[in-house]
């Protein structure tokens, strides 16, 4: 498996863990330190603040995944190119005696 795919999978798992932690934080935020329920207004303010933070991070996250996808395609293309060049070199080496004979005859 390509390392960029492994890293992407690991990052997605970390993001899923972060989402779970945010959900737990939201559940905990309903109670203040004394165990009383937090007002709906305060809760709405906290949620709006978290949403704004996530909205600010979303473009960077999308960009990082797009760059990773492009890098993966580039690596895949490079592997194919290397394979083609290697095959051509092997073909040339295999026919080297024929090429040398042709050069000597001309």
Phi and psi in degrees as GROMACS dihedral restraints (atoms count N, CA, C in turn):
[ dihedral_restraints ]
;  ai    aj    ak    al  type     phi  dphi    fc
    3     4     5     6     1   -66.0    20    10
    4     5     6     7     1   141.3    20    10
    6     7     8     9     1   -63.7    20    10
    7     8     9    10     1   -33.1    20    10
    9    10    11    12     1   -66.5    20    10
   10    11    12    13     1   -34.4    20    10
   12    13    14    15     1   -68.5    20    10
   13    14    15    16     1   -41.5    20    10
   15    16    17    18     1   -61.1    20    10
   16    17    18    19     1   -43.6    20    10
   18    19    20    21     1   -64.8    20    10
   19    20    21    22     1   -40.3    20    10
   21    22    23    24     1   -62.8    20    10
   22    23    24    25     1   -41.0    20    10
   24    25    26    27     1   -64.8    20    10
   25    26    27    28     1   -42.8    20    10
   27    28    29    30     1   -63.9    20    10
   28    29    30    31     1   -42.5    20    10
   30    31    32    33     1   -64.8    20    10
   31    32    33    34     1   -39.6    20    10
   33    34    35    36     1   -63.6    20    10
   34    35    36    37     1   -40.1    20    10
   36    37    38    39     1   -63.9    20    10
   37    38    39    40     1   -40.4    20    10
   39    40    41    42     1   -64.9    20    10
   40    41    42    43     1   -39.4    20    10
   42    43    44    45     1   -65.4    20    10
   43    44    45    46     1   -39.6    20    10
   45    46    47    48     1   -63.6    20    10
   46    47    48    49     1   -38.4    20    10
   48    49    50    51     1   -64.6    20    10
   49    50    51    52     1   -42.0    20    10
   51    52    53    54     1   -61.6    20    10
   52    53    54    55     1   -40.1    20    10
   54    55    56    57     1   -63.9    20    10
   55    56    57    58     1   -41.8    20    10
   57    58    59    60     1   -61.4    20    10
   58    59    60    61     1   -41.3    20    10
   60    61    62    63     1   -65.3    20    10
   61    62    63    64     1   -38.5    20    10
   63    64    65    66     1   -63.9    20    10
   64    65    66    67     1   -42.0    20    10
   66    67    68    69     1   -60.6    20    10
   67    68    69    70     1   -43.2    20    10
   69    70    71    72     1   -64.0    20    10
   70    71    72    73     1   -40.3    20    10
   72    73    74    75     1   -61.6    20    10
   73    74    75    76     1   -41.0    20    10
   75    76    77    78     1   -62.9    20    10
   76    77    78    79     1   -40.8    20    10
   78    79    80    81     1   -64.7    20    10
   79    80    81    82     1   -39.8    20    10
   81    82    83    84     1   -70.0    20    10
   82    83    84    85     1   -31.8    20    10
   84    85    86    87     1   -66.1    20    10
   85    86    87    88     1   -19.3    20    10
   87    88    89    90     1   -65.3    20    10
   88    89    90    91     1   -20.7    20    10
   90    91    92    93     1  -113.0    20    10
   91    92    93    94     1   134.7    20    10
   93    94    95    96     1   -85.5    20    10
   94    95    96    97     1  -174.5    20    10
   96    97    98    99     1   -63.4    20    10
   97    98    99   100     1   -25.7    20    10
   99   100   101   102     1   -89.3    20    10
  100   101   102   103     1     0.6    20    10
  102   103   104   105     1    90.7    20    10
  103   104   105   106     1     3.1    20    10
  105   106   107   108     1   -88.0    20    10
  106   107   108   109     1   150.7    20    10
  108   109   110   111     1   -66.8    20    10
  109   110   111   112     1   140.3    20    10
  111   112   113   114     1   -80.1    20    10
  112   113   114   115     1   146.5    20    10
  114   115   116   117     1   -63.9    20    10
  115   116   117   118     1   153.3    20    10
  117   118   119   120     1   -62.4    20    10
  118   119   120   121     1   -33.4    20    10
  120   121   122   123     1   -65.3    20    10
  121   122   123   124     1   -45.5    20    10
  123   124   125   126     1   -65.3    20    10
  124   125   126   127     1   -40.1    20    10
  126   127   128   129     1   -62.9    20    10
  127   128   129   130     1   -43.1    20    10
  129   130   131   132     1   -62.5    20    10
  130   131   132   133     1   -38.8    20    10
  132   133   134   135     1   -64.5    20    10
  133   134   135   136     1   -44.5    20    10
  135   136   137   138     1   -63.4    20    10
  136   137   138   139     1   -42.8    20    10
  138   139   140   141     1   -65.1    20    10
  139   140   141   142     1   -42.0    20    10
  141   142   143   144     1   -61.9    20    10
  142   143   144   145     1   -39.7    20    10
  144   145   146   147     1   -63.3    20    10
  145   146   147   148     1   -44.5    20    10
  147   148   149   150     1   -64.1    20    10
  148   149   150   151     1   -41.6    20    10
  150   151   152   153     1   -62.5    20    10
  151   152   153   154     1   -42.4    20    10
  153   154   155   156     1   -61.4    20    10
  154   155   156   157     1   -41.5    20    10
  156   157   158   159     1   -62.2    20    10
  157   158   159   160     1   -45.5    20    10
  159   160   161   162     1   -65.0    20    10
  160   161   162   163     1   -38.6    20    10
  162   163   164   165     1   -63.3    20    10
  163   164   165   166     1   -35.9    20    10
  165   166   167   168     1   -69.1    20    10
  166   167   168   169     1   -34.2    20    10
  168   169   170   171     1   -81.6    20    10
  169   170   171   172     1   -23.8    20    10
  171   172   173   174     1   -55.6    20    10
  172   173   174   175     1   -47.6    20    10
  174   175   176   177     1   -61.1    20    10
  175   176   177   178     1   -38.6    20    10
  177   178   179   180     1   -66.1    20    10
  178   179   180   181     1   -39.2    20    10
  180   181   182   183     1   -66.1    20    10
  181   182   183   184     1   -45.9    20    10
  183   184   185   186     1   -60.4    20    10
  184   185   186   187     1   -43.7    20    10
  186   187   188   189     1   -61.7    20    10
  187   188   189   190     1   -43.0    20    10
  189   190   191   192     1   -62.9    20    10
  190   191   192   193     1   -42.8    20    10
  192   193   194   195     1   -66.9    20    10
  193   194   195   196     1   -38.2    20    10
  195   196   197   198     1   -64.9    20    10
  196   197   198   199     1   -42.5    20    10
  198   199   200   201     1   -63.3    20    10
  199   200   201   202     1   -39.6    20    10
  201   202   203   204     1   -64.5    20    10
  202   203   204   205     1   -41.1    20    10
  204   205   206   207     1   -64.5    20    10
  205   206   207   208     1   -43.4    20    10
  207   208   209   210     1   -63.9    20    10
  208   209   210   211     1   -40.2    20    10
  210   211   212   213     1   -63.8    20    10
  211   212   213   214     1   -38.6    20    10
  213   214   215   216     1   -63.4    20    10
  214   215   216   217     1   -42.9    20    10
  216   217   218   219     1   -64.2    20    10
  217   218   219   220     1   -39.6    20    10
  219   220   221   222     1   -62.8    20    10
  220   221   222   223     1   -45.9    20    10
  222   223   224   225     1   -62.4    20    10
  223   224   225   226     1   -42.4    20    10
  225   226   227   228     1   -61.7    20    10
  226   227   228   229     1   -43.9    20    10
  228   229   230   231     1   -63.5    20    10
  229   230   231   232     1   -39.4    20    10
  231   232   233   234     1   -64.5    20    10
  232   233   234   235     1   -39.0    20    10
  234   235   236   237     1   -63.3    20    10
  235   236   237   238     1   -44.1    20    10
  237   238   239   240     1   -62.8    20    10
  238   239   240   241     1   -44.6    20    10
  240   241   242   243     1   -60.7    20    10
  241   242   243   244     1   -44.3    20    10
  243   244   245   246     1   -61.3    20    10
  244   245   246   247     1   -42.0    20    10
  246   247   248   249     1   -62.5    20    10
  247   248   249   250     1   -41.5    20    10
  249   250   251   252     1   -66.0    20    10
  250   251   252   253     1   -45.6    20    10
  252   253   254   255     1   -62.0    20    10
  253   254   255   256     1   -42.9    20    10
  255   256   257   258     1   -62.3    20    10
  256   257   258   259     1   -41.6    20    10
  258   259   260   261     1   -64.2    20    10
  259   260   261   262     1   -41.2    20    10
  261   262   263   264     1   -63.6    20    10
  262   263   264   265     1   -43.0    20    10
  264   265   266   267     1   -62.6    20    10
  265   266   267   268     1   -41.6    20    10
  267   268   269   270     1   -63.4    20    10
  268   269   270   271     1   -39.7    20    10
  270   271   272   273     1   -64.5    20    10
  271   272   273   274     1   -40.8    20    10
  273   274   275   276     1   -65.0    20    10
  274   275   276   277     1   -45.2    20    10
  276   277   278   279     1   -62.8    20    10
  277   278   279   280     1   -39.3    20    10
  279   280   281   282     1   -65.1    20    10
  280   281   282   283     1   -31.2    20    10
  282   283   284   285     1  -102.1    20    10
  283   284   285   286     1    15.4    20    10
  285   286   287   288     1   -59.4    20    10
  286   287   288   289     1   -40.1    20    10
  288   289   290   291     1   -64.5    20    10
  289   290   291   292     1   -36.9    20    10
  291   292   293   294     1   -67.1    20    10
  292   293   294   295     1   -42.1    20    10
  294   295   296   297     1   -64.2    20    10
  295   296   297   298     1   -44.1    20    10
  297   298   299   300     1   -63.8    20    10
  298   299   300   301     1   -40.1    20    10
  300   301   302   303     1   -63.9    20    10
  301   302   303   304     1   -39.9    20    10
  303   304   305   306     1   -65.1    20    10
  304   305   306   307     1   -41.4    20    10
  306   307   308   309     1   -63.9    20    10
  307   308   309   310     1   -42.9    20    10
  309   310   311   312     1   -65.0    20    10
  310   311   312   313     1   -33.8    20    10
  312   313   314   315     1   -76.7    20    10
  313   314   315   316     1   -16.7    20    10
